[in-house]
Amino acid sequence: MALFPLISNFQNDFVLQLLPVDTENTMDEVAAAAAYHSVGRRVAAQPGKVVRVRRQGASDFIPRDKRLGETDIKPMECIEFIFADS
């Protein structure tokens, strides 16, 4: 377990956020942390959708149950958070 800083680029948000998460967090947990800072503040909630995680500029999402420490994401990397169908 280690604190791990990411940059959150949340869909429809105009602010990039510093996002402290843990290497043991799953992508769903990382997405929830990002949503906490954007949804209901500058981004409208989208009921029935889930927030998915992908690398900046990538087309494929990272599996929801994959832990951050199991990826090759680097500290302070900019990560995209996108609303998707569940």
Steps between C-alpha positions, in 0.01 A plus 500: 500500500641832394358844441500569127426842342315521167359786297126465443362611163129438561258507205332843466709654779713800413729452801778245528519366856783354701364163610669315789416128481663178614681236297257241642193687370304339217411710197144526638643645823725740306197606291295560816777719642510705180120527489498633858695807386306568177145357500250732665752785494580576136366183335139383504433149625395245240278245675521153349857559378828386655824693496770314308876564503740524209838650429507844342433458128434123517187345354480194729393514862704335773307204651290615795639240742866559414703656781700814433821323608440235231516759221796686356345838579760741636460749788358835383379348171185662362215247500162541330175421679206440266130425558410170332213255489514249783 
